[in-house]
């Protein structure tokens, strides 16, 4: 972990900035003096977030899975603000339900946005981060630490971005670029509220062991992420207890496997035919953007 660094005058890129974690993080970083470059699929919402910030900001409409679009955004951000100091790869979508009956298009899209999108974001902005000796923060999840039934796409994508960020850190550290991984448990966002609209998904989450069965307020989690960005931390934890999970994560797949079998047996035929698309307002925005192409 590096020392505290002022964000005053730093240029910070946040993907998935139209709502939830991304929007509130932009507000908190702006309040700390940062200049914000907001990236997402919802121009009106991005414009509203930009207008609400304390300092300089601009927004770009782009799909994080589109390399050409993100390369253009990276060039335009540097042209507009002169540099890039921090990039937060936050854009993400989710789906749920049993894998065997899952919508293959929605399942694949979770991998594309969460994993490929993080890599495309990193590829686009790494030249600027090398020039500034900057910081790349990849937002992962408790799902990277703890596998869970009915969440195959999300867990696979978040495990993937965690591994991607760890590998990237080893590659670019000698160039002066720091790389961090941000972990969040269930946090009060449109995505989590959307998942909770499915009775089985809500019940399954409620039966998880404490403290992973709670929904946590957004503000304190984003405060922790903002503090991690100031420190350019290798690991950032949105909830206090997530740090401790790292100590015994090796045994978690066996525990989840045993508990998961019990829970899936308890749900029985109720899961048959459950087919969940992308959840929440962010998922709807992604589907709308793809349909408009």
C-alpha positions as CSV (number, residue, x, y, z in Angstrom):
1,X,0.0,0.0,0.0
2,X,1.3,3.4,-1.0
3,X,0.9,6.6,1.0
4,X,-2.0,9.0,0.8
5,X,-2.0,11.2,-2.3
6,X,-4.0,14.3,-2.9
7,X,-6.5,14.0,-5.8
8,X,-6.5,17.8,-6.3
9,X,-6.0,18.3,-10.0
10,X,-5.8,14.6,-10.8
11,X,-7.7,13.4,-13.9
12,X,-9.9,10.4,-13.1
13,X,-11.7,8.2,-15.6
14,X,-14.7,6.2,-14.2
15,X,-16.6,3.7,-16.4
16,X,-20.1,2.7,-15.6
17,X,-20.5,6.3,-14.2
18,X,-24.2,6.8,-15.0
19,X,-25.5,5.4,-11.8
20,X,-24.7,3.4,-8.6
21,X,-21.1,3.0,-7.5
22,X,-19.7,4.9,-10.5
23,X,-21.9,7.9,-10.2
24,X,-21.4,8.3,-6.4
25,X,-17.7,7.7,-6.7
26,X,-17.5,10.4,-9.3
27,X,-19.2,12.8,-6.9
28,X,-16.9,11.9,-4.0
29,X,-13.7,12.2,-6.1
30,X,-14.8,15.5,-7.5
31,X,-15.4,16.8,-4.0
32,X,-11.7,15.8,-3.3
33,X,-10.6,18.0,-6.2
34,X,-10.4,15.6,-9.1
35,X,-11.3,16.3,-12.7
36,X,-13.7,13.6,-13.9
37,X,-14.1,11.8,-17.2
38,X,-17.3,9.8,-17.1
39,X,-17.9,6.9,-19.5
40,X,-21.0,4.9,-20.0
41,X,-24.0,4.0,-22.2
42,X,-26.6,6.5,-20.9
43,X,-25.8,10.0,-22.2
44,X,-28.6,11.8,-20.3
45,X,-27.7,10.2,-17.0
46,X,-24.0,10.8,-17.5
47,X,-24.7,14.5,-18.3
48,X,-26.7,14.8,-15.1
49,X,-23.9,13.3,-13.1
50,X,-21.3,15.6,-14.8
51,X,-23.5,18.6,-14.1
52,X,-23.7,17.7,-10.4
53,X,-20.0,17.6,-9.8
54,X,-17.9,20.2,-7.9
55,X,-15.2,20.6,-10.5
56,X,-14.3,20.1,-14.1
57,X,-15.9,17.1,-15.8
58,X,-17.0,15.7,-19.1
59,X,-18.8,12.6,-20.3
60,X,-18.3,10.1,-23.1
61,X,-20.9,7.7,-24.5
62,X,-19.1,4.4,-25.2
63,X,-19.4,0.6,-24.8
64,X,-16.5,-0.7,-22.7
65,X,-16.3,-3.8,-24.8
66,X,-15.6,-1.8,-28.0
67,X,-11.9,-1.4,-28.4
68,X,-12.1,1.3,-31.1
69,X,-14.6,3.3,-29.1
70,X,-12.6,3.1,-25.9
71,X,-9.3,4.0,-27.7
72,X,-11.1,7.1,-29.1
73,X,-12.3,8.0,-25.6
74,X,-8.8,7.6,-24.2
75,X,-7.4,10.0,-26.9
76,X,-10.2,12.5,-26.3
77,X,-9.9,12.5,-22.5
78,X,-6.1,13.2,-22.9
79,X,-6.7,15.9,-25.5
80,X,-9.3,17.6,-23.3
81,X,-7.6,17.4,-19.9
82,X,-4.0,16.9,-20.8
83,X,-3.4,13.7,-18.9
84,X,-4.9,10.7,-17.2
85,X,-3.9,9.9,-13.6
86,X,-6.5,7.3,-12.5
87,X,-8.8,4.9,-14.3
88,X,-11.5,3.0,-12.5
89,X,-12.9,0.1,-14.5
90,X,-16.3,-0.1,-12.8
91,X,-18.7,-0.9,-15.6
92,X,-20.6,-4.1,-15.0
93,X,-23.8,-6.1,-15.5
94,X,-25.2,-9.2,-13.9
95,X,-27.6,-12.0,-14.4
96,X,-28.6,-15.0,-12.3
97,X,-30.4,-18.3,-12.2
98,X,-29.4,-21.9,-12.9
99,X,-26.7,-22.2,-15.6
100,X,-28.4,-25.0,-17.5
101,X,-31.4,-22.9,-18.3
102,X,-29.7,-19.6,-18.6
103,X,-30.1,-17.2,-21.5
104,X,-26.8,-17.7,-23.4
105,X,-26.8,-14.1,-24.8
106,X,-27.2,-12.6,-21.3
107,X,-24.6,-15.0,-19.8
108,X,-22.1,-14.1,-22.5
109,X,-22.8,-10.4,-22.1
110,X,-21.9,-10.5,-18.4
111,X,-18.5,-12.0,-19.4
112,X,-18.0,-9.4,-22.2
113,X,-18.9,-6.3,-20.1
114,X,-17.3,-7.3,-16.8
115,X,-14.1,-9.1,-18.0
116,X,-13.5,-8.1,-21.6
117,X,-14.7,-4.6,-20.8
118,X,-12.2,-4.2,-17.9
119,X,-9.4,-5.4,-20.2
120,X,-10.4,-3.2,-23.1
121,X,-10.5,-0.2,-20.7
122,X,-7.0,-1.1,-19.4
123,X,-5.6,-1.5,-22.9
124,X,-7.1,1.9,-24.0
125,X,-5.8,3.9,-21.1
126,X,-2.5,2.2,-20.2
127,X,-0.3,4.4,-22.4
128,X,-1.7,7.5,-20.7
129,X,-1.2,5.9,-17.2
130,X,2.4,5.0,-18.1
131,X,3.0,8.6,-19.0
132,X,1.6,9.9,-15.7
133,X,2.8,6.9,-13.6
134,X,-0.8,6.5,-12.7
135,X,-3.2,4.0,-11.1
136,X,-5.7,1.5,-12.6
137,X,-8.4,0.2,-10.2
138,X,-10.4,-2.8,-11.4
139,X,-13.7,-3.2,-9.5
140,X,-14.2,-6.9,-8.7
141,X,-16.5,-8.4,-6.1
142,X,-17.0,-10.7,-3.2
143,X,-18.0,-13.0,-6.1
144,X,-14.3,-13.3,-7.0
145,X,-13.5,-14.6,-3.5
146,X,-16.6,-16.8,-2.9
147,X,-18.1,-18.8,-5.7
148,X,-21.9,-19.2,-5.5
149,X,-24.7,-21.2,-7.2
150,X,-27.0,-19.4,-9.5
151,X,-24.3,-16.8,-10.3
152,X,-22.0,-18.6,-12.7
153,X,-21.5,-15.8,-15.2
154,X,-21.0,-13.1,-12.5
155,X,-18.6,-15.2,-10.4
156,X,-16.6,-16.2,-13.5
157,X,-16.4,-12.6,-14.7
158,X,-15.3,-11.2,-11.4
159,X,-12.8,-14.0,-10.7
160,X,-11.5,-13.2,-14.2
161,X,-11.0,-9.5,-13.7
162,X,-9.3,-10.1,-10.3
163,X,-6.8,-12.4,-12.0
164,X,-6.4,-9.9,-14.9
165,X,-5.6,-7.1,-12.5
166,X,-3.1,-9.2,-10.5
167,X,-1.3,-10.2,-13.7
168,X,-1.3,-6.6,-15.0
169,X,0.1,-5.3,-11.7
170,X,3.1,-7.6,-12.2
171,X,3.6,-6.5,-15.8
172,X,3.4,-2.7,-15.4
173,X,4.7,-2.0,-11.9
174,X,8.2,-1.4,-13.2
175,X,6.7,1.3,-15.4
176,X,5.4,3.2,-12.4
177,X,1.8,2.2,-12.9
178,X,0.0,0.9,-9.8
179,X,-2.9,-1.6,-10.2
180,X,-5.6,-2.2,-7.6
181,X,-8.5,-4.6,-7.2
182,X,-11.7,-3.3,-5.5
183,X,-14.0,-5.7,-3.7
184,X,-17.6,-5.1,-2.9
185,X,-20.2,-7.3,-1.2
186,X,-23.9,-6.8,-1.8
187,X,-24.3,-3.1,-2.0
188,X,-27.4,-1.0,-2.4
189,X,-27.4,-0.4,-6.2
190,X,-29.8,-0.8,-9.1
191,X,-28.0,-4.1,-9.9
192,X,-28.6,-5.7,-6.5
193,X,-32.2,-4.4,-6.3
194,X,-32.8,-5.8,-9.7
195,X,-31.5,-9.2,-8.7
196,X,-33.7,-9.1,-5.6
197,X,-36.8,-8.9,-7.8
198,X,-36.4,-12.6,-8.4
199,X,-37.9,-14.4,-5.3
200,X,-35.4,-17.3,-5.5
201,X,-32.4,-15.1,-5.9
202,X,-33.5,-13.0,-2.9
203,X,-34.2,-16.0,-0.7
204,X,-30.9,-17.6,-1.6
205,X,-29.0,-14.5,-0.7
206,X,-30.9,-14.1,2.6
207,X,-29.7,-17.6,3.6
208,X,-26.1,-16.9,3.1
209,X,-24.0,-16.8,6.3
210,X,-23.6,-13.5,8.1
211,X,-22.2,-11.0,7.1
212,X,-22.5,-11.9,3.4
213,X,-26.3,-12.0,3.6
214,X,-26.8,-8.3,4.1
215,X,-27.2,-5.4,1.7
216,X,-24.8,-2.6,2.6
217,X,-25.4,1.1,2.1
218,X,-23.7,2.6,-0.9
219,X,-22.1,5.7,0.7
220,X,-19.7,4.0,3.1
221,X,-18.6,1.5,0.5
222,X,-17.8,4.2,-2.0
223,X,-16.0,6.3,0.7
224,X,-13.7,3.3,1.2
225,X,-13.1,3.0,-2.6
226,X,-12.3,6.7,-2.8
227,X,-9.8,6.4,0.1
228,X,-8.2,3.4,-1.6
229,X,-7.8,5.5,-4.8
230,X,-6.1,8.2,-2.7
231,X,-3.6,5.6,-1.4
232,X,-3.4,3.8,-4.8
233,X,-3.9,0.6,-2.9
234,X,-3.3,-2.9,-4.3
235,X,-6.6,-4.0,-2.6
236,X,-9.6,-1.9,-1.8
237,X,-12.5,-3.3,0.3
238,X,-15.9,-1.7,0.2
239,X,-16.9,-3.5,3.4
240,X,-14.7,-3.9,6.4
241,X,-15.0,-7.7,6.7
242,X,-14.0,-8.5,3.1
243,X,-10.3,-8.1,3.9
244,X,-10.6,-11.0,6.3
245,X,-12.1,-13.3,3.7
246,X,-8.7,-13.3,1.9
247,X,-7.2,-15.3,4.7
248,X,-9.4,-18.4,4.2
249,X,-10.6,-18.1,0.7
250,X,-8.9,-21.4,-0.3
251,X,-11.4,-23.4,1.7
252,X,-14.5,-21.5,0.5
253,X,-15.3,-23.5,-2.6
254,X,-15.7,-26.7,-0.6
255,X,-17.9,-24.9,2.0
256,X,-20.0,-23.3,-0.7
257,X,-20.2,-26.6,-2.6
258,X,-21.7,-28.3,0.4
259,X,-24.0,-25.5,1.4
260,X,-25.0,-24.9,-2.2
261,X,-26.1,-28.5,-2.7
262,X,-28.3,-28.3,0.3
263,X,-29.9,-25.0,-0.8
264,X,-30.5,-26.1,-4.4
265,X,-32.1,-29.3,-3.1
266,X,-34.3,-27.2,-0.8
267,X,-35.5,-25.1,-3.7
268,X,-36.2,-28.2,-5.8
269,X,-38.4,-27.7,-8.8
270,X,-38.8,-24.0,-8.1
271,X,-35.6,-23.2,-10.1
272,X,-36.7,-25.1,-13.1
273,X,-37.5,-22.7,-15.9
274,X,-36.0,-19.7,-14.0
275,X,-34.4,-17.6,-16.8
276,X,-33.0,-14.3,-15.7
277,X,-31.8,-11.7,-18.1
278,X,-29.5,-8.8,-17.3
279,X,-30.8,-7.3,-14.0
280,X,-31.4,-3.7,-12.9
281,X,-31.5,-0.4,-14.8
282,X,-27.9,-0.8,-15.9
283,X,-28.7,-4.1,-17.5
284,X,-31.7,-2.6,-19.2
285,X,-29.5,0.2,-20.5
286,X,-27.0,-2.3,-21.9
287,X,-29.8,-4.2,-23.7
288,X,-31.3,-1.0,-25.1
289,X,-27.9,0.2,-26.4
290,X,-27.2,-3.1,-28.1
291,X,-30.7,-3.2,-29.7
292,X,-30.1,0.3,-31.1
293,X,-27.0,-0.7,-33.1
